[in-house]
Amino acid sequence: MSVYLGFDPGRDKCGLAALDDQGQLLNHGVIAADQAPNIAKEWCQRYGVSLVVMGNQTTAKEWHQKLTAVLPPDMAIAFVNERNSTLEARDRYWQMYPPNLFQRLLPQGMRLPPRPIDDIVAILLVERYLNPA
């Protein structure tokens, strides 16, 4: 079984998600950017991650350097196109956490998740890597 760490890089916060090759979600969370490299390292050890999958846009090169500095030297990092991932993550959020009665009254396009969804983006990045379009 392979385990993948999805990493959605950002300036202030980062999304992390650990998934196995069957798409089973092992853990996910939104982490402050200054803590993200150490948390990523910890999750790689805890879950036996074989590959880090990272979004290719916002600050990706800078984050690649930060991660390679703390991760094991043999840890590969794959880049995935993260275009439209935030919009897709918003829809996925409501699938994972169905809206309450009041939220259901709003059209889906107007519903905003009540928390950052960078971790949901990280899940989608791994899924895009495993199932390229």
C-alpha positions as protocol buffer text, in pm:
chain_id: "A"
residue {
  index: 1
  type: MET
  ca { x: 0 y: 0 z: 0 }
}
residue {
  index: 2
  type: SER
  ca { x: 129 y: 345 z: -92 }
}
residue {
  index: 3
  type: VAL
  ca { x: 48 y: 656 z: 108 }
}
residue {
  index: 4
  type: TYR
  ca { x: 48 y: 1003 z: -43 }
}
residue {
  index: 5
  type: LEU
  ca { x: 74 y: 1339 z: 128 }
}
residue {
  index: 6
  type: GLY
  ca { x: -123 y: 1611 z: -47 }
}
residue {
  index: 7
  type: PHE
  ca { x: 22 y: 1955 z: 14 }
}
residue {
  index: 8
  type: ASP
  ca { x: -159 y: 2275 z: -84 }
}
residue {
  index: 9
  type: PRO
  ca { x: 101 y: 2549 z: -41 }
}
residue {
  index: 10
  type: GLY
  ca { x: 9 y: 2898 z: 65 }
}
residue {
  index: 11
  type: ARG
  ca { x: 158 y: 3212 z: 212 }
}
residue {
  index: 12
  type: ASP
  ca { x: -24 y: 3208 z: 548 }
}
residue {
  index: 13
  type: LYS
  ca { x: -163 y: 2855 z: 571 }
}
residue {
  index: 14
  type: CYS
  ca { x: -120 y: 2521 z: 400 }
}
residue {
  index: 15
  type: GLY
  ca { x: -350 y: 2228 z: 349 }
}
residue {
  index: 16
  type: LEU
  ca { x: -226 y: 1876 z: 420 }
}
residue {
  index: 17
  type: ALA
  ca { x: -397 y: 1544 z: 355 }
}
residue {
  index: 18
  type: ALA
  ca { x: -267 y: 1189 z: 388 }
}
residue {
  index: 19
  type: LEU
  ca { x: -440 y: 933 z: 163 }
}
residue {
  index: 20
  type: ASP
  ca { x: -362 y: 577 z: 70 }
}
residue {
  index: 21
  type: ASP
  ca { x: -360 y: 449 z: -287 }
}
residue {
  index: 22
  type: GLN
  ca { x: -724 y: 341 z: -251 }
}
residue {
  index: 23
  type: GLY
  ca { x: -826 y: 701 z: -176 }
}
residue {
  index: 24
  type: GLN
  ca { x: -885 y: 631 z: 195 }
}
residue {
  index: 25
  type: LEU
  ca { x: -837 y: 953 z: 391 }
}
residue {
  index: 26
  type: LEU
  ca { x: -598 y: 898 z: 684 }
}
residue {
  index: 27
  type: ASN
  ca { x: -573 y: 1255 z: 811 }
}
residue {
  index: 28
  type: HIS
  ca { x: -621 y: 1612 z: 692 }
}
residue {
  index: 29
  type: GLY
  ca { x: -589 y: 1962 z: 828 }
}
residue {
  index: 30
  type: VAL
  ca { x: -510 y: 2327 z: 766 }
}
residue {
  index: 31
  type: ILE
  ca { x: -176 y: 2425 z: 919 }
}
residue {
  index: 32
  type: ALA
  ca { x: -10 y: 2762 z: 973 }
}
residue {
  index: 33
  type: ALA
  ca { x: 255 y: 2807 z: 702 }
}
residue {
  index: 34
  type: ASP
  ca { x: 541 y: 2835 z: 952 }
}
residue {
  index: 35
  type: GLN
  ca { x: 449 y: 2495 z: 1102 }
}
residue {
  index: 36
  type: ALA
  ca { x: 376 y: 2317 z: 772 }
}
residue {
  index: 37
  type: PRO
  ca { x: 725 y: 2177 z: 696 }
}
residue {
  index: 38
  type: ASN
  ca { x: 756 y: 2012 z: 1038 }
}
residue {
  index: 39
  type: ILE
  ca { x: 399 y: 1878 z: 1030 }
}
residue {
  index: 40
  type: ALA
  ca { x: 459 y: 1742 z: 678 }
}
residue {
  index: 41
  type: LYS
  ca { x: 774 y: 1568 z: 802 }
}
residue {
  index: 42
  type: GLU
  ca { x: 587 y: 1424 z: 1101 }
}
residue {
  index: 43
  type: TRP
  ca { x: 302 y: 1293 z: 882 }
}
residue {
  index: 44
  type: CYS
  ca { x: 548 y: 1140 z: 635 }
}
residue {
  index: 45
  type: GLN
  ca { x: 699 y: 942 z: 922 }
}
residue {
  index: 46
  type: ARG
  ca { x: 369 y: 857 z: 1092 }
}
residue {
  index: 47
  type: TYR
  ca { x: 190 y: 734 z: 779 }
}
residue {
  index: 48
  type: GLY
  ca { x: 483 y: 598 z: 580 }
}
residue {
  index: 49
  type: VAL
  ca { x: 434 y: 845 z: 295 }
}
residue {
  index: 50
  type: SER
  ca { x: 594 y: 739 z: -32 }
}
residue {
  index: 51
  type: LEU
  ca { x: 524 y: 1057 z: -234 }
}
residue {
  index: 52
  type: VAL
  ca { x: 432 y: 1419 z: -165 }
}
residue {
  index: 53
  type: VAL
  ca { x: 184 y: 1565 z: -414 }
}
residue {
  index: 54
  type: MET
  ca { x: 189 y: 1943 z: -427 }
}
residue {
  index: 55
  type: GLY
  ca { x: -1 y: 2212 z: -613 }
}
residue {
  index: 56
  type: ASN
  ca { x: 200 y: 2381 z: -885 }
}
residue {
  index: 57
  type: GLN
  ca { x: 91 y: 2744 z: -852 }
}
residue {
  index: 58
  type: THR
  ca { x: 107 y: 2970 z: -545 }
}
residue {
  index: 59
  type: THR
  ca { x: 464 y: 2977 z: -411 }
}
residue {
  index: 60
  type: ALA
  ca { x: 523 y: 2616 z: -526 }
}
residue {
  index: 61
  type: LYS
  ca { x: 896 y: 2653 z: -598 }
}
residue {
  index: 62
  type: GLU
  ca { x: 961 y: 2818 z: -262 }
}
residue {
  index: 63
  type: TRP
  ca { x: 767 y: 2543 z: -83 }
}
residue {
  index: 64
  type: HIS
  ca { x: 948 y: 2271 z: -276 }
}
residue {
  index: 65
  type: GLN
  ca { x: 1276 y: 2405 z: -132 }
}
residue {
  index: 66
  type: LYS
  ca { x: 1133 y: 2424 z: 222 }
}
residue {
  index: 67
  type: LEU
  ca { x: 1000 y: 2068 z: 206 }
}
residue {
  index: 68
  type: THR
  ca { x: 1312 y: 1913 z: 56 }
}
residue {
  index: 69
  type: ALA
  ca { x: 1511 y: 2072 z: 341 }
}
residue {
  index: 70
  type: VAL
  ca { x: 1316 y: 1876 z: 607 }
}
residue {
  index: 71
  type: LEU
  ca { x: 1193 y: 1561 z: 431 }
}
residue {
  index: 72
  type: PRO
  ca { x: 1408 y: 1250 z: 382 }
}
residue {
  index: 73
  type: PRO
  ca { x: 1646 y: 1290 z: 85 }
}
residue {
  index: 74
  type: ASP
  ca { x: 1475 y: 1009 z: -110 }
}
residue {
  index: 75
  type: MET
  ca { x: 1124 y: 1159 z: -73 }
}
residue {
  index: 76
  type: ALA
  ca { x: 990 y: 1248 z: -416 }
}
residue {
  index: 77
  type: ILE
  ca { x: 764 y: 1549 z: -470 }
}
residue {
  index: 78
  type: ALA
  ca { x: 523 y: 1551 z: -764 }
}
residue {
  index: 79
  type: PHE
  ca { x: 357 y: 1868 z: -891 }
}
residue {
  index: 80
  type: VAL
  ca { x: -10 y: 1865 z: -994 }
}
residue {
  index: 81
  type: ASN
  ca { x: -209 y: 2134 z: -1171 }
}
residue {
  index: 82
  type: GLU
  ca { x: -419 y: 2304 z: -907 }
}
residue {
  index: 83
  type: ARG
  ca { x: -632 y: 2509 z: -1145 }
}
residue {
  index: 84
  type: ASN
  ca { x: -992 y: 2547 z: -1018 }
}
residue {
  index: 85
  type: SER
  ca { x: -910 y: 2333 z: -713 }
}
residue {
  index: 86
  type: THR
  ca { x: -1054 y: 2587 z: -469 }
}
residue {
  index: 87
  type: LEU
  ca { x: -1393 y: 2587 z: -643 }
}
residue {
  index: 88
  type: GLU
  ca { x: -1389 y: 2208 z: -661 }
}
residue {
  index: 89
  type: ALA
  ca { x: -1288 y: 2190 z: -293 }
}
residue {
  index: 90
  type: ARG
  ca { x: -1585 y: 2405 z: -196 }
}
residue {
  index: 91
  type: ASP
  ca { x: -1821 y: 2154 z: -357 }
}
residue {
  index: 92
  type: ARG
  ca { x: -1633 y: 1863 z: -197 }
}
residue {
  index: 93
  type: TYR
  ca { x: -1656 y: 2030 z: 145 }
}
residue {
  index: 94
  type: TRP
  ca { x: -2036 y: 2019 z: 129 }
}
residue {
  index: 95
  type: GLN
  ca { x: -2023 y: 1651 z: 23 }
}
residue {
  index: 96
  type: MET
  ca { x: -1803 y: 1569 z: 322 }
}
residue {
  index: 97
  type: TYR
  ca { x: -1992 y: 1794 z: 565 }
}
residue {
  index: 98
  type: PRO
  ca { x: -2353 y: 1822 z: 445 }
}
residue {
  index: 99
  type: PRO
  ca { x: -2514 y: 2162 z: 500 }
}
residue {
  index: 100
  type: ASN
  ca { x: -2760 y: 2215 z: 783 }
}
residue {
  index: 101
  type: LEU
  ca { x: -3120 y: 2311 z: 717 }
}
residue {
  index: 102
  type: PHE
  ca { x: -3047 y: 2685 z: 698 }
}
residue {
  index: 103
  type: GLN
  ca { x: -2746 y: 2636 z: 467 }
}
residue {
  index: 104
  type: ARG
  ca { x: -2954 y: 2415 z: 236 }
}
residue {
  index: 105
  type: LEU
  ca { x: -3185 y: 2710 z: 172 }
}
residue {
  index: 106
  type: LEU
  ca { x: -2899 y: 2893 z: 0 }
}
residue {
  index: 107
  type: PRO
  ca { x: -2814 y: 2804 z: -360 }
}
residue {
  index: 108
  type: GLN
  ca { x: -2503 y: 2582 z: -360 }
}
residue {
  index: 109
  type: GLY
  ca { x: -2296 y: 2845 z: -538 }
}
residue {
  index: 110
  type: MET
  ca { x: -2362 y: 3093 z: -256 }
}
residue {
  index: 111
  type: ARG
  ca { x: -2270 y: 2858 z: 29 }
}
residue {
  index: 112
  type: LEU
  ca { x: -1932 y: 2935 z: 179 }
}
residue {
  index: 113
  type: PRO
  ca { x: -1764 y: 2676 z: 400 }
}
residue {
  index: 114
  type: PRO
  ca { x: -1731 y: 2799 z: 759 }
}
residue {
  index: 115
  type: ARG
  ca { x: -1357 y: 2724 z: 772 }
}
residue {
  index: 116
  type: PRO
  ca { x: -1053 y: 2727 z: 541 }
}
residue {
  index: 117
  type: ILE
  ca { x: -1063 y: 2441 z: 287 }
}
residue {
  index: 118
  type: ASP
  ca { x: -694 y: 2412 z: 200 }
}
residue {
  index: 119
  type: ASP
  ca { x: -694 y: 2055 z: 334 }
}
residue {
  index: 120
  type: ILE
  ca { x: -977 y: 1964 z: 97 }
}
residue {
  index: 121
  type: VAL
  ca { x: -766 y: 2108 z: -187 }
}
residue {
  index: 122
  type: ALA
  ca { x: -481 y: 1881 z: -70 }
}
residue {
  index: 123
  type: ILE
  ca { x: -715 y: 1580 z: -96 }
}
residue {
  index: 124
  type: LEU
  ca { x: -810 y: 1681 z: -450 }
}
residue {
  index: 125
  type: LEU
  ca { x: -444 y: 1719 z: -549 }
}
residue {
  index: 126
  type: VAL
  ca { x: -372 y: 1358 z: -452 }
}
residue {
  index: 127
  type: GLU
  ca { x: -685 y: 1245 z: -636 }
}
residue {
  index: 128
  type: ARG
  ca { x: -574 y: 1435 z: -946 }
}
residue {
  index: 129
  type: TYR
  ca { x: -234 y: 1266 z: -925 }
}
residue {
  index: 130
  type: LEU
  ca { x: -387 y: 919 z: -886 }
}
residue {
  index: 131
  type: ASN
  ca { x: -653 y: 974 z: -1154 }
}
residue {
  index: 132
  type: PRO
  ca { x: -514 y: 1210 z: -1419 }
}
residue {
  index: 133
  type: ALA
  ca { x: -779 y: 1344 z: -1654 }
}
